[in-house]
């Protein structure tokens, strides 16, 4: 995916509210909880937790799509945005921690209608 478009979409997803950002493979996972924004680690763009230095490095050229759906983390189905890599594997999940998920999802998709081929699923 084009880096500029990737970071624009991520920035708008971050504006939806508070999330648990989760990644992990092979029995290990990491979670960062809070509000996020696009920030910088030196000259590199990153997904950064607002108000601190916690951040996530991404390689936009390896991301193919954003999948919206619901995932049960043990407390019932919750809205989730998954970043899919070129092999269609989930490489990062954003579990949404707020209300009005369906409304916010519709606003997001409406704003980015010309890129809807990059989105799968819905809230």
N, C-alpha and C positions, 0 to 999 in steps of 0.2 A: 504494500500500500504506500502511496505517496506520503512522505513524512509530514508535509504541511497539512494535508487533509487528516491524517491520523491524529496529530496533536490538536487540531481544531475540534474533531469529534470527541476526543478524550476531555478537552476543556469543557465542552458542553455537557458531557455526561457528569463530570465532577460538579457542575452547577445544579444538578438535580437534588443534591442533599448529602446526607451523611451515609457512609458506606463502611463495610468491612472489606478491605482489599485482601484477597487470599490467593496464594500460589503455592505449589508444592508438587513434588513427584517422588515416587519410590519410598513412601512412608514418612516423609518429612514435609511439613508445611509451615508457612509463615503468614501471619495476619497482622494488618495494620488497620486500626479503627479510627474513624474520624471523617472530617471533611477534607477534600483533596483539591488540588489545583495543579496546573502545569507549571513547573518551576525549572530550575537549572542546577546541575551539578557541574560547576565550571562552565564550559560552553555547551554541555550536553543537556538536551531537554529531558526531563524526568516527570513522573507523577509524584507529587510531593504532598505529604500531609500538611495541611494549613497550620501555621504557627510553630513548626519545628523542622528539623532536618531529615526526618524519616522520609525516604523516597524509594521509588521503584524505577529501575532502568528498563527501557523497552527498545526493541529493534523494529520500527515500523515496517521495514521492508520484509519482515517475516510474518506480519499480521495480515490475514485475508478478510476477516469479517468480525462483526460484533453480533453476538447472539443474545437476545432478550428472552427471559423465561423465568420460571419459578424453580427454586431448589429448596429441599427440606434439610435443614441443618440440625434437625432434632426438635424443632419448635413449631413445626408446620411449614407449609410452602411459603417462601419469601421471594420477592422479586430479586432477580440477579441479572447482571450483564457479564457475559463471558467474552473474552478476547480469544479468537480462534487463530491458530497459526496456519501456515500453508498446507500442513498435513491434516487440517481440520481438527486438531487437538486443542483442548482448552489450555491456555498458558497463564491466564489471569482471570480471576472472578471478582466482581464487585457486587457484594450482597447489599441491597438497598435497605436502609434503616429509617424509613420515614413513611408518611402518609401520602395519599394522592398519587400512587405510583402509576396508575393507568393514565391519569390526566397528564402527568409529567412526561410519560413515554410518548403519548400522542403529540404533545407540543414539540418534543425532540424530533420525532419523525417528520412532522410538518416542516420544521425549520431546515431539515436536511433531506427533503424529498428527492432532490436530484442525485443523491447518493444511496437511495434505498436498496440498491442491489448489494450493498455492503452489510445490510442488516438482515438477521434471521429472527424468527420468533416474535413474540410480543408480550407485553404485560397486561 
